[in-house]
Amino acid sequence: MADAPWLTIIGIGEDGVDGLSAPAHAALTAAEIVTGATRHLALLPGSTVPVRPWPVPFEAGLPWLLGQRGRRVVMLASGDPFWFGAGTVLARHLAAGEWVAHPVPGTFSLAAARLGWPLEDTACLGLHAAPLTRLRPHLAPGRRAIVLLRDGAAVATLAKYLVSRSFGASVLSILESLGGPRERIRTTTAADLAFADIGHPVAVGVVCAGDGETLPHTSGLADAWFDHDGQLSKRPVRALTLSALAPRAHETLWDIGAGSGSIGIEWLLAHPSTQATAFEVDPVRAARVRANAAALGVDRLRAVEGRAPAVLVGHPPPQAVFVGGGLSDDLLVALWPLMAPKTRLVANAVTLESEALLSRWHAQRGGSLLRIELSEAAALGSRRGWRASYPVVQWTVTA
């Protein structure tokens, strides 16, 4: 018979022990030690079980917890521990049979119940310790979001951010201490927020409104979305490149010679579970990559400074690779052994030399070779004519 789990993760709400299930009560009674945030431990009045406050940052408590194997330990967490909660982090360090969890309705569920919003059509974001710019892809008139925030000061910062994006007309529902005796709900607009006594824990329901620019959800954003120094895959070529890269959920991209980071950023915008690493030798451009990623709400883009191929060594293998800058025979030779089978590689060439390089590799490795020639209408005296861009040769291959 398998050993019983030694760790019980209990989600607890603002109603304290009154909201816990019978199995959660039993686990608390049988516990040898209870740990959790100070706020959660305060919800256990009269408990005779030894308690240990969980440290900040969260990861600092993991060595101690893992050292408690063999004891009956209870970990208190907020509401649903596996929705932007502690349970997700803990489970990464434990085998499946080591823990059991007893959730209660989390803040997202309680907020939706109070506001009458369908959760399946509402963006739910945990931004306690994450940048508010993660809200950027969701800013569109009529779009609803529930945002978990650190404190009242963060609510004020959220309102200022919405105003700065020209969404100051957004309606904010300030939801404090949901589910407990201190519950309070107040409504204002981002532009008019004046509450100075917002308590913790707090969530904000946002109904987006205003005349700010909405981020499109298709590949090939307008070039103006990116700060750049000219080192940018232009919109039509970028759309074709993203189509060739074919982003899929839970996949990682290497963007080599990232320039402004536009390819990696659009890869990340394709799905919230994707990951990307941008390799850029120029530190100024690497900083620009990070700034562009943050501005568009995909701060999970990693920008690594260094020259390829040396800088590529030691990173987790990707499922897709884009070579936009620094294309050379040495790079492709070194890159090939680093790619796992079925990795998708897309390389763009503009010069005659790099075009010849891709033609040779295409003959050796197969795949497809595409020549992209684009022209735009431009003034020609008092009339108009076609202004051609440099043609781009694109090689797409699966390793």
N, C-alpha and C positions, 0 to 999 in steps of 0.2 A: 504494500500500500504506500502511495506517495506521501511524503511529509506534507503537513498542512502549511499554508503560506505563513511566513513569519511576519510579513509586513501587511498592514491593512491601511489603505488610503481612503480616508473618509472626507467626502465633500461636505462642507458645512456652510450654511447660509447665515444671514443676519438674524434669523430666528433661533439660532443656537441649537442646543440639544433637542428642543421641541420638534424640530423639523427632520430629525434623523430617523432612519428605519430601525426596526428591531435588531437586525444583524449588526448595524453600526453601533447601537447601544451595547450589544453583547461584546463586541470587540473592544469598546472603551472600558467596560467593566473588567475584562480579562487582561488588559494591557499591562505590561511591565513598565513601559515608558511611553509618553505621548509627546510628539514634537509637532511643530508648526509655527507659523508666524505669530508674533505676540498678540496680534488682533484676534486670531483664531483661538489661541489658548485662553484668552479672556472670556470666551463664550462658554467655558466649562466651569461655572461657579461651583464651589464646594467639592471639586474633584480631589480625591486622595491619591491619585496615581501620580508618580513623579513626572514632571514635564521638563522639556528642554526647548527653549526658543530656537527657531531655525535662523541661521545667520544670513547676512546680506554681504555679497551676492549669493544667489541661491546655490550655485555650484560648490560653494565653500562648505556646505553641510554634507555633501555626498560621502566623503571619506568616513566621517563619523557614522553615518547611517549604514553604510556597507559593513562597517565593523560590528554592527549589532546583530548580524545573522545568528540565529539560534535563540533570540529573545522575541517576545511578543511585543511588537512595536506598532503604534498607530501614528500615522502622519495625517494631520489635518490640512486640508486645502480648500480653496474657494469653490463652492458650488459643484460644477462638473469638472473634476480634475483633468479630464482629457479634452477639454475645449479651451485652448490657450491657458492651460493649467499646469500644475506641478506634476501631475501623473505622467504626462508625455515625456518629461525629462527623466523621471525616475525609472520608467519602464525600459529606457535605453540601457540602463546599467544592471538590469535584473533579468533572470530567467523567468519564463512564463509562470512557473509554479510557485514563485517566491512571494507573490503579492496577490491581493484581492482588493477590489475597489467598490465603494458604496457612494455613488453620486447623489446629489440632490439637484433640483432645478437650478441651473446656472443663471448668471446675470443676463445673458442673451435671451434665454427663454422667458425670464421674468419681465425684461424690458419689452419684448414682443407682446407679452400678455397684457401689459399695462397700456401699450400704445395701439394695440390691435393690428399689428403688422405681421404679414406672413414671413416667417423666418427664411423660407426657401427662396424668397425674392428680395432679401435684405442683405446687404454686405455687412459681415460681422468681423470686426477688427479688434485685436488686442494690442493696444499701443501704450501699455504701461511704461515700457522701456524702449520703445521703437519710435522712429521719427514719424511725425504727423504726415510727411509727404507720402507715406504708403496709402493715404486716402486719395491721392491724385487721380489714379485710374478710375475711381468711382464717382468723381465729380461731374455730374450731368444733371440738368434740370429734371426734377421729379424723382431722382434716384434716392433711395433711403439707405441709411447705414446706422448701425449701432456700434459705438466706439467705446471701448473700455479705456479709462485714463487713470493716471497716477493720483491726481489730486485736483483741487480747485484751480490752482495756478495753471495746470495743463489744460483745463477747460477754457480758460482765458486765452491761452496760446492757440488752441484750436480755432477759436472764434477769429483771432487775428489772422490766422493762416487762411481761413475761408474768405475773409475780407480782401486779403492780398491777392487772391486768385479771382476776384470779382464775383464771389459767391456770398457776399455779405447778407443777401436777403434770405439765406438758408434758415429754416426754422429749427431751433435747437430745443430738445426736451432734456432738461437736466434731471437725471434720475439718481437720487442719492439713497444709499442703504436699502436697496430693494429687498423686500421680503421680511423686514424687521420692524421693530417699533419706531425706529427713527426714519422710516421711509418718507421721502419727500420728492415731489415732481413739480418742476417749474418750467415754463416755456417762454422763450424769447427768440430773437433773431441774432445771428452772429454779429451783425453790425451794432445791435443795441444791448448786447450782454453787459450787465452792470452788477450782477450778483457778486458780493464780496465775502459771502459766508458759505461757499460750497464745501460740503463735507466729503469725507472718504468713508467707504468706497463709492465711486461715482462712475456712471456711464452716461453717454450722451446719444440721444437719438437725433439723427440729422436728416432732414428733408431738404435736399439740395435745391437751391433756387438762385437765380442771378443770371448775368450775361457773360460769365466767364467762358473761356474756350474749353470745349469738351474733347478729351483725348480719344481719337478714333481707336477702334478695336480691330483694325485690319493692318496687315503689313504694308510698309511704305509710308511712314509718317512724313508730313511735309518737312523739308530741310530746316525750316525755321524753328522746329521744336528742339533742335540741338545747337548748343554753343560749339563752334568749331573754328579752326584756322584754315579751312579749305580741305583738310584731310577728312573727307566725309564721303561715304558711298551715297550718291545722289538717290533721290526717292525712287525712281523707276527701277534702277539697278538694284537698290536695296530690297525692293519688293520681290524681284526675281530671285535674289540671293536667299531671302528668307524662305521663299517657296522651295528652293532647292535644298536648303538645310532641313526643312520639314520639322519644326519643333513638335515634340511630343511630351506628354506629362512625365515628370520625374527624370527628365534627361538633362545632361550637362553639356554645355557648349564651351569650346576653346575658341576665343576670338583673338587671332594672332595678328599683331600690327593694328591695334584697335582704333587708333586715330581719335575720333570723338566718342567711340563706344556705341555708335548707333546700331550696329548689328547685334551686339550682345544685349543691348537694352530692349530692342524689339523682340528678340528671342525670349527674354524674361516676361515681357508683356503678353506673350502668347498664352501662358498658363502660369498660375501662381506656384506650381510645384517645380518649375524648371529652375536650373542653376546655370551660372555662366562665370567664366574667368576670362578677363581681358588682359592680354599680355602686350605691354607697350614700353618701348625702350626710352622714350622721351618723358621725363618726369612731369613736365608741364602738361603734356597731353594726358598722362595718366591721371593727374589731378582733375583735368577737364572731364575725363571719363567718369570719375566718381561723382563730380558735381552734376553732370547730365543725368546719371542714374538716380541720384537722390531727388532731383527736381521732378523726375517722371515717376517716382514712387517705386523704384526697383533697386533700393539700396543694397539688396543682396548680391548685386554684381561685384565680384572681386576684381580689383585692378592690381595687377602684379607688374612691377617695374623690372625691366631686364631685357636683354637681347636674346631673341630666339636663334637657334634652338636650345641653347644652354639653359634658358630660364624655364623651359617646359618640363624639365626633369623633376620628378618627385611629387607631381600633382596627381590627384585621382584621375584615372582615364576618362575621357569624354565619350559621348555617343555621337557627337558631331563636332567638326572642326571647320572654321573659316579662316582662310589666309587672305587678308586684305592688304597687308603691308609687309615689306621685307621678303617677298617671294624670291626664293633662290633654289638652286639644285641642292645645295648643302642642307637647307631647311627641310625640303621634302624627303631627302635621304634620311635625315635624323628623325623626322616626324613619323615616318612609316612604322618603325618598330614600336613606337609609343602608343599606337592606336590598336585597340582591341578589334577582333573580327567584327565585321558589320558596322564599324564606325563610318559615318558619312562625312566625306571631305568635299568642301567647295572652295575653290581658289579663283580669284579674279585677277586678270592681267590687263594692263593698259599699254605698256611699252612693247615694241617689237621683240625685244630680247625675252621678256617674260612670256609673251605670246608663243614664241618658239619653244620655250621651256615647257609650257603646258602642252603644246602639240606633241612634243617628244614623250612626255609622261603619259599622255593619253594613248599613244601608240603602244606603250609598254604595259600599261595597267588597265586600259579600257575605260569604261565610264562614258560620259557624254561630254561633248565640247560644243559650246554655244557662243556665237558671236552676237553681241548686243550693240546695235547701232541706233542711236536716238537723235532726233532733231526737234527743235522747238521753234515756233514762230517768233520772229524778232523784227524790229524795225530795220528797214532797208531804204534809207532816204525817206521819202514821203509814203513809201509803201511797206510791205512786209515780205520777208523771205524766210527760208529755213536756215537756222543756225545749228550746225551739226556739233555734237559732242564727240570727244574721243571714243572710238569703239572700245568695248570691253569684251574680252574673251573669258568665258567662265567654264571651268572644268569641274564636273561633278562626278565623284566616284565613291564606291563603297569598298572599304578595305577588306 
